[in-house]
Amino acid sequence: MLLAVELWQSLRHLPVDGLGTVTASFGIASWRRGESADALLLRADSGVYAAK
């Protein structure tokens, strides 16, 4: 989560040539014992939509 916050803060303060300000949304999920990769990615994807 700390890495996602750090990346988000960096992006929102540095304009990109020809584009201006760039935004980003991150979904974060921790792997749960016995969970499939698909289930983990689904939870992370849900986090992206919640962040938007």
C-alpha distances in whole Angstrom, upper triangle without the diagonal:
4,5,5,6,9,10,11,12,14,15,17,19,20,23,24,28,29,27,26,22,19,17,14,12,9,9,7,9,10,13,16,19,22,20,21,19,20,19,15,15,17,14,12,14,15,11,12,16,14,12,16
4,5,5,6,9,10,11,12,14,16,17,19,22,23,27,29,26,25,21,19,17,15,14,11,12,10,13,13,17,19,22,25,23,24,22,23,22,19,19,21,18,15,18,18,15,15,19,17,15,18
4,5,5,6,9,10,11,12,14,16,17,20,20,24,26,24,23,20,17,15,13,12,10,12,10,13,14,17,20,23,25,23,24,21,22,22,18,18,20,18,15,17,18,15,15,18,18,15,18
4,5,5,6,9,10,11,12,14,16,18,19,23,24,22,21,17,15,12,9,9,6,9,8,11,13,17,20,23,25,22,23,20,21,20,17,16,18,16,12,14,15,12,11,15,14,11,14
4,5,5,6,9,10,11,13,15,17,19,22,24,22,20,17,14,12,10,10,9,11,11,14,16,19,22,26,28,25,26,23,24,23,20,19,20,18,15,17,17,14,13,16,15,12,14
4,5,5,6,9,10,11,13,16,17,21,23,21,19,16,14,13,11,12,11,14,13,17,18,21,24,27,30,28,28,25,26,26,22,21,23,21,18,19,20,17,16,19,18,15,17
4,5,5,6,9,10,11,14,14,18,20,18,17,14,11,10,9,10,9,13,13,16,18,21,25,28,30,27,27,24,25,25,21,20,22,20,17,18,19,16,14,17,18,14,15
4,5,5,6,9,10,13,14,18,19,17,15,12,9,7,6,8,8,12,13,17,19,22,25,29,31,28,28,25,25,25,22,20,21,20,16,17,18,15,13,15,15,11,12
4,6,5,6,9,12,14,18,20,17,15,12,11,9,9,11,12,15,16,20,22,25,28,31,34,31,31,28,29,28,25,24,25,23,20,20,21,18,16,19,18,14,15
4,6,6,6,10,11,15,18,16,14,11,10,10,10,13,13,17,18,21,23,26,30,33,35,32,32,29,29,29,26,24,26,25,21,22,23,20,18,21,21,17,17
4,5,5,8,9,13,15,12,11,8,6,6,7,11,12,16,17,21,24,26,30,33,35,32,31,28,28,28,26,23,25,24,20,20,22,19,16,19,19,15,15
4,6,7,10,13,15,12,10,6,6,6,8,11,13,17,19,23,25,28,31,35,37,34,33,30,30,30,27,25,26,25,21,21,22,19,17,18,19,15,14
4,7,10,13,15,13,10,7,9,10,12,15,17,20,22,25,28,31,34,37,39,37,36,33,33,33,30,28,29,28,25,25,26,23,20,22,22,18,18
4,6,9,12,11,8,7,8,10,12,16,18,21,23,27,29,32,35,38,40,37,37,33,34,34,31,29,30,29,26,25,27,24,21,23,24,20,20
4,6,9,7,5,5,7,10,13,17,19,23,25,28,31,34,37,40,42,39,38,35,34,35,32,30,31,30,27,26,28,25,22,24,25,21,20
4,6,5,5,6,7,11,13,17,19,23,25,28,31,34,37,40,41,38,37,34,33,34,32,29,30,30,27,26,27,25,22,24,25,22,21
4,6,6,9,10,14,17,20,23,26,29,32,35,37,40,44,45,41,40,37,36,37,35,32,33,33,30,29,31,29,26,27,29,25,24
4,6,10,11,14,17,21,23,27,30,33,36,38,42,45,46,42,41,37,36,38,36,32,33,34,30,29,31,29,26,27,29,26,24
4,7,7,11,14,17,20,24,26,30,33,35,39,42,43,39,38,35,34,35,33,29,30,31,27,26,27,26,22,23,25,22,20
4,6,10,13,17,20,24,26,30,33,35,39,42,43,40,39,36,35,35,33,30,31,31,28,26,27,26,22,23,24,21,19
4,7,10,14,17,20,23,27,30,32,36,39,40,37,36,33,32,33,30,28,28,28,25,23,25,22,19,20,21,18,16
4,7,11,13,17,20,23,26,29,32,36,37,33,33,29,29,29,27,24,25,24,21,20,21,19,16,17,19,15,14
4,7,10,14,17,20,23,26,29,33,34,31,30,27,26,26,24,21,22,21,18,17,18,16,13,14,15,11,10
4,7,10,13,17,20,23,26,29,30,27,26,23,23,23,20,18,18,18,14,13,15,13,9,11,12,9,9
4,7,10,14,17,20,22,26,27,24,23,21,20,20,17,15,15,14,11,10,11,9,6,8,9,6,6
4,6,10,13,16,19,22,24,21,20,18,17,17,14,12,13,12,8,8,10,7,5,9,9,7,9
4,7,10,13,16,19,20,17,17,15,14,13,11,9,10,8,5,6,7,4,4,8,8,7,10
4,7,10,13,16,18,15,16,14,14,13,9,9,10,8,5,8,9,6,8,11,10,10,13
4,7,9,13,14,12,13,11,12,10,7,8,9,6,5,9,9,8,10,13,12,13,16
4,6,10,12,10,12,11,13,11,7,10,11,9,8,12,13,11,14,17,16,16,19
4,7,9,7,9,8,11,9,6,9,11,10,10,13,14,14,16,19,18,19,22
4,6,5,9,10,12,9,8,12,13,11,12,15,16,15,18,20,20,21,24
4,6,9,11,13,11,11,14,15,14,16,19,19,19,22,24,24,25,28
4,7,10,12,10,10,14,15,14,16,19,19,20,23,24,24,26,29
4,7,8,6,7,10,11,11,13,15,16,17,19,21,21,23,25
4,5,5,6,9,10,11,13,14,16,17,19,21,21,23,25
4,5,5,6,9,10,11,12,14,15,17,19,20,21,23
4,5,5,6,9,10,10,12,14,15,17,18,20,21
4,5,5,6,9,10,11,13,14,16,17,19,20
4,5,5,6,9,10,11,13,15,15,17,19
4,5,5,6,8,10,11,13,14,15,17
4,5,5,6,9,10,11,12,14,16
4,5,5,6,9,10,11,12,15
4,5,5,7,9,10,11,13
4,5,5,7,9,10,11
4,5,5,6,9,10
4,5,5,6,9
4,5,5,6
4,5,5
4,5
4
